[in-house]
């Protein structure tokens, strides 16, 4: 599904604090702009958390995220709207697990923020 999220200053700074990433480009506008950036921006740990949430919100509480990969491309700044999309590209079983591989992409006004794949174990019927 397509999901959007408005990114605020609080989103960016709270993510940096929660992941203990005190690098100034994730909370200090003046520092980021002196470094040639438009503004301070989301850190990788926060984006990875958004990816995990996007994938597990789709599966519901019984789904289990087994593996995740992502590549960061364009920064995400306060004021951006992040658009998250994904699609199932493979369904298979391994042992007693029913698995799906999902390709996802997160976009911001400047372009692709990140993309990758996630492998999710889905619950079986009756469990």
Buried (B, 14 or more C-beta within 10 A) or exposed (E): EEBEBEBEBEBBBEBBEEBEBEEBBBBBBEBBEEEEBBBBBBBBBBBBBBBBBBBBEBBEEEBBBBEBEBEBBBBBBBBBEBBBBBEEEEEEEEEEBBBBBBBBBBBBEEEEBBBBBBBBBBEEEEE
